Amino acid sequence: EENKILDKMHRQKVAEVEKLSQTVRELEEAVLAGGAVANAVRDYQRKVQEMN
């Protein structure tokens, strides 16, 4: 009986870790995408300044 409880708790913890890992991956992708947007904005600003 104790083993069943421990197994259930272990499965729940594994599921929590998998969910957190997915969240971290999504946040990493968002940060990278944000960096790409920031680079594009800087390039655009530089081109506008060069035209003036």
C-alpha positions in Angstrom: 0.0 0.0 0.0 2.8 2.4 0.9 4.5 1.6 -2.4 1.3 2.4 -4.3 1.2 5.8 -2.6 4.9 6.5 -3.3 4.4 5.4 -6.9 1.5 7.8 -7.3 3.4 10.7 -5.7 6.4 9.9 -8.0 4.2 9.9 -11.1 2.7 13.3 -10.0 6.2 14.8 -9.5 7.4 13.5 -12.9 4.3 15.0 -14.5 5.0 18.3 -12.7 8.7 18.3 -13.9 7.6 17.6 -17.4 5.1 20.5 -17.3 7.7 22.8 -15.9 10.2 21.7 -18.6 7.7 22.5 -21.3 7.1 25.9 -19.7 10.9 26.6 -19.7 11.1 25.6 -23.3 8.3 28.0 -24.2 9.9 30.8 -22.2 13.2 30.2 -23.9 11.5 30.4 -27.3 9.8 33.6 -26.3 13.0 35.2 -25.1 14.8 34.3 -28.4 11.9 35.6 -30.4 11.9 38.8 -28.4 15.6 39.2 -29.0 15.1 38.8 -32.8 12.4 41.5 -32.7 14.7 43.8 -30.7 17.5 43.2 -33.3 15.1 44.0 -36.1 14.0 47.2 -34.4 17.6 48.3 -33.9 18.4 47.6 -37.5 15.4 49.7 -38.6 16.3 52.5 -36.3 19.8 52.5 -37.6 18.6 52.6 -41.2 16.3 55.5 -40.5 19.1 57.4 -38.8 21.4 56.8 -41.8 18.8 58.3 -44.1 18.6 61.5 -42.0 
